[in-house]
Amino acid sequence: MSIAAEAPRAAWDDEYDVIVLGAGAGGMTAALIAAIEGARTLLIEKTSRIGGTTARSSGTVWIPDNPEQRRRGISGDAASARTYLQALAGDRADASMIEAFLAAGPLMLDYLEQHAHVRFRCYEHAPDYRQEFAGAAQGGRPLEPLPFDGRTLGKDFERVGTPLPELMLLGGMMVTRGEAAQLVRSTHSLKACMLGVRLLLRYGVDRLRFRRGTRLVLGNALAARLYSGLLGRGVPVWFDAVTEALVDEDDAISGLIVEHGGQRLRLRARCGVILAGGGFPSNALMRERYLPQPVAQYTPATEGCVGDTLDLALDAGATLGTVGADNALWFPSSITRRADGSTAVYPHIVLDRAKPGLVAVNRAGKRFVNEAVSYHEFVRAMYRSQRVVQTIPALLVCDRRFLWKYGLGLIRPMTPRLAPYIDQGYLKIGETLEDLARTVDVDPGGLVATVAQNNRDAATGVDTEFGKGTSSYDRANGDASHRPNPCIGPISEPPFYAVAVVPTPLGTSLGLLTNAAAQVCRAHGQPIRGLYACGNDMHSAFGGEYPGAGAQIGQAMTFAYLAVKDAVGAQQRSAPVADPAPVNRRAPQPPSRLVPTSRVPSGSVR
Ligand SMILES: Cc1cc2nc3c(=O)[nH]c(=O)nc-3n(C[C@H](O)[C@H](O)[C@H](O)COP(=O)(O)OP(=O)(O)OC[C@H]3O[C@@H](n4cnc5c(N)ncnc54)[C@H](O)[C@@H]3O)c2cc1C
């Protein structure tokens, strides 16, 4: 029922052109572009920080045919990306969504670079995840955000969500994947050593004034840079604001009702409301309802992503996309307790699984997957194997040499003291493989046989069971200096170790059905005027598949661009407004026209 049906049309407490819900990559991109387009824009965030899961992420964006590729003389990538996405997603994805993504992704990047100084650089070598499909690239599509200096945000730096503590060094220093790889070599390389010294000096100075390092990289750099663009353009960001309902007038969404700063306000959105609440990975009930069994108990996503933006839309007549087998994108994660009692969810993304000298086994002590596949495919394999034998949790098994050289989960390379991890129960140890197997409740005979086969394969370089190390994606995360196969090494030097991993959704792929303009649709595909979705609130344009690093944020930002383009397109007043100022200089705000809550009509529009 709509407010219009319940009460005479009430006055608006304030009017905007575009109102965005959620300050992650999707929402901040939408709000920033809307502001650049000259739209009066409001960004509503329900927590007290910007960034959402984006601020915890690696910040990679997967955009085929991107400007960085073109600068390097690579053209025509859209055609092979189309082939790849169609082969990968099949009929689970709508071809028009893929077309929209391919066409708009590069435009979005060009636009943000030109108008908001949001820039990325190429990952040198980042093959797509599913090399078995035609059109998969060897690199170039994933882009990494440039570092950002958090100090330029002044006091607003405190508003930037923090990365996962376990993915920072020394309790607050961020490093890129490339820097981490260099730092491991700092005892052997002067260049790496100098890098370490520079990073440490900067971090030391930072800690005199800030709670964490201010040299931001990865997803934190992306979130902070988008936020800085919003501040620079004077876009109001309302924190701790709870949106109660969307206002539906004449079959179109014309605004919303929000509680903010002790007031209940009825806000008009002349061009549209854009939902970017990050899906529902943190909602235990929705995980139970939509995710496969056994249901994931943990997630590395932020606590704000509980699907209430989806509820707002569903109550306004929207529908979800087609429910699939996963409905989530996956990380295998190990779990432990932090000193403060909170739960640490450590995603095993690329640092350990593909390195030589590790096997992943189920309760029978048997391998069930090529350990080097993408995190999403690894978890899918856990669920497949679970149908036959218990594989959740699965065990990552290695020996002393591996642990020292490559680390395992939370345990970094060259960690001298393992006792704290063992005492916590995070790291399991056995002087023999049989001991280890009994400790982790795995069949000893199975594990011994598996490791024996692994050691034979390590000598020949051929994984006779799962073909580990045959694809360029596997090898990119292996150890290039290891021969004959960079992903297979012997497990032979006691003691032996194991860490348990469980499926954890990094995000959800089941979201609101939209069309190629990011308009939220009703069950039969008619768009709801004035309502848009992007990021994990939008149903995956790739049918829930994970084509390569950055596929989530790449989609989020691209469909944010398309949403704004459609929303403000009809009412476009002028050419983009020139970038006003260096970071953090606030543009003057129009005087507030907010009125006391007594003027807000009661009743729900749900
Ligand atoms: C460790 C890690 C690494 C990752 N690395 C990558 C990567 O490199 N590349 C990639 O593509 N993906 C990556 N992902 C996944 C990616 O981070 C997310 O899929 C993506 O950030 C989602 O973006 P979003 O804008 O949809 O949501 P988010 O970034 O989660 O933002 C949603 C925001 O909306 C807010 N919100 C929720 N409900 C409301 C409401 N009702 N009103 C107002 N605000 C609301 C939330 O509080 C939150 O701030 C990673 C994930 C993790 C956990």
The ligand as an SDF file (V2000), in Angstrom:
LIG
                    3D

 53 58  0  0  0  0  0  0  0  0999 V2000
   37.9940   -9.5200    1.8140 C   0  0  0  0  0  0  0  0  0  0  0  0
   37.1840   -9.2110    0.5750 C   0  0  0  0  0  0  0  0  0  0  0  0
   37.8320   -8.9150   -0.6100 C   0  0  0  0  0  0  0  0  0  0  0  0
   37.0800   -8.6280   -1.7600 C   0  0  0  0  0  0  0  0  0  0  0  0
   37.7510   -8.2380   -2.8750 N   0  0  0  0  0  0  0  0  0  0  0  0
   37.0260   -7.8890   -3.9680 C   0  0  0  0  0  0  0  0  0  0  0  0
   37.6730   -7.3510   -5.1030 C   0  0  0  0  0  0  0  0  0  0  0  0
   38.8820   -7.1080   -5.1210 O   0  0  0  0  0  0  0  0  0  0  0  0
   36.9020   -7.0610   -6.1910 N   0  0  0  0  0  0  0  0  0  0  0  0
   35.5550   -7.2880   -6.2100 C   0  0  0  0  0  0  0  0  0  0  0  0
   34.9250   -7.0350   -7.2330 O   0  0  0  0  0  0  0  0  0  0  0  0
   34.9150   -7.7510   -5.1200 N   0  0  0  0  0  0  0  0  0  0  0  0
   35.6080   -8.0160   -3.9940 C   0  0  0  0  0  0  0  0  0  0  0  0
   34.9520   -8.4260   -2.8870 N   0  0  0  0  0  0  0  0  0  0  0  0
   33.4740   -8.3900   -2.8870 C   0  0  0  0  0  0  0  0  0  0  0  0
   33.0600   -6.9100   -2.8490 C   0  0  0  0  0  0  0  0  0  0  0  0
   33.7560   -6.2380   -1.8210 O   0  0  0  0  0  0  0  0  0  0  0  0
   31.5630   -6.6880   -2.6720 C   0  0  0  0  0  0  0  0  0  0  0  0
   30.8470   -7.5600   -3.5010 O   0  0  0  0  0  0  0  0  0  0  0  0
   31.2470   -5.2380   -3.0600 C   0  0  0  0  0  0  0  0  0  0  0  0
   32.0780   -4.3720   -2.3210 O   0  0  0  0  0  0  0  0  0  0  0  0
   29.7980   -4.9060   -2.8260 C   0  0  0  0  0  0  0  0  0  0  0  0
   29.6300   -3.5310   -3.1140 O   0  0  0  0  0  0  0  0  0  0  0  0
   28.2570   -2.8270   -2.7930 P   0  0  0  0  0  0  0  0  0  0  0  0
   28.4120   -1.4030   -3.1680 O   0  0  0  0  0  0  0  0  0  0  0  0
   27.1580   -3.6090   -3.3820 O   0  0  0  0  0  0  0  0  0  0  0  0
   28.0900   -2.9850   -1.2170 O   0  0  0  0  0  0  0  0  0  0  0  0
   28.9800   -2.5550    0.0090 P   0  0  0  0  0  0  0  0  0  0  0  0
   30.3250   -2.1160   -0.3660 O   0  0  0  0  0  0  0  0  0  0  0  0
   28.8900   -3.6530    1.0030 O   0  0  0  0  0  0  0  0  0  0  0  0
   28.2030   -1.3000    0.5770 O   0  0  0  0  0  0  0  0  0  0  0  0
   26.8750   -1.4020    1.0020 C   0  0  0  0  0  0  0  0  0  0  0  0
   26.6170   -0.3070    2.0130 C   0  0  0  0  0  0  0  0  0  0  0  0
   25.2130   -0.1390    2.1660 O   0  0  0  0  0  0  0  0  0  0  0  0
   24.9270    0.0530    3.5230 C   0  0  0  0  0  0  0  0  0  0  0  0
   23.5050   -0.2470    3.7330 N   0  0  0  0  0  0  0  0  0  0  0  0
   22.9200   -1.4490    3.8130 C   0  0  0  0  0  0  0  0  0  0  0  0
   21.5870   -1.3050    3.9630 N   0  0  0  0  0  0  0  0  0  0  0  0
   21.3340    0.0150    3.9700 C   0  0  0  0  0  0  0  0  0  0  0  0
   20.1480    0.7890    4.1070 C   0  0  0  0  0  0  0  0  0  0  0  0
   18.9520    0.2180    4.2820 N   0  0  0  0  0  0  0  0  0  0  0  0
   20.2600    2.1370    4.0670 N   0  0  0  0  0  0  0  0  0  0  0  0
   21.4590    2.7280    3.9230 C   0  0  0  0  0  0  0  0  0  0  0  0
   22.6330    2.0380    3.8100 N   0  0  0  0  0  0  0  0  0  0  0  0
   22.5610    0.6940    3.8180 C   0  0  0  0  0  0  0  0  0  0  0  0
   25.8960   -0.8550    4.2220 C   0  0  0  0  0  0  0  0  0  0  0  0
   26.0380   -0.4800    5.5870 O   0  0  0  0  0  0  0  0  0  0  0  0
   27.1560   -0.6210    3.4040 C   0  0  0  0  0  0  0  0  0  0  0  0
   27.8860    0.4700    3.8780 O   0  0  0  0  0  0  0  0  0  0  0  0
   35.6770   -8.7020   -1.7140 C   0  0  0  0  0  0  0  0  0  0  0  0
   35.0160   -9.0090   -0.5260 C   0  0  0  0  0  0  0  0  0  0  0  0
   35.7590   -9.2470    0.6160 C   0  0  0  0  0  0  0  0  0  0  0  0
   35.0360   -9.5500    1.8870 C   0  0  0  0  0  0  0  0  0  0  0  0
  1  2  1  0
  2  3  1  0
  2 52  2  0
  3  4  2  0
  4  5  1  0
  4 50  1  0
  5  6  2  0
  6  7  1  0
  6 13  1  0
  7  8  2  0
  7  9  1  0
  9 10  1  0
 10 11  2  0
 10 12  1  0
 12 13  2  0
 13 14  1  0
 14 15  1  0
 14 50  1  0
 15 16  1  0
 16 17  1  0
 16 18  1  0
 18 19  1  0
 18 20  1  0
 20 21  1  0
 20 22  1  0
 22 23  1  0
 23 24  1  0
 24 25  2  0
 24 26  1  0
 24 27  1  0
 27 28  1  0
 28 29  2  0
 28 30  1  0
 28 31  1  0
 31 32  1  0
 32 33  1  0
 33 34  1  0
 33 48  1  0
 34 35  1  0
 35 36  1  0
 35 46  1  0
 36 37  1  0
 36 45  1  0
 37 38  2  0
 38 39  1  0
 39 40  1  0
 39 45  2  0
 40 41  1  0
 40 42  2  0
 42 43  1  0
 43 44  2  0
 44 45  1  0
 46 47  1  0
 46 48  1  0
 48 49  1  0
 50 51  2  0
 51 52  1  0
 52 53  1  0
M  END
$$$$
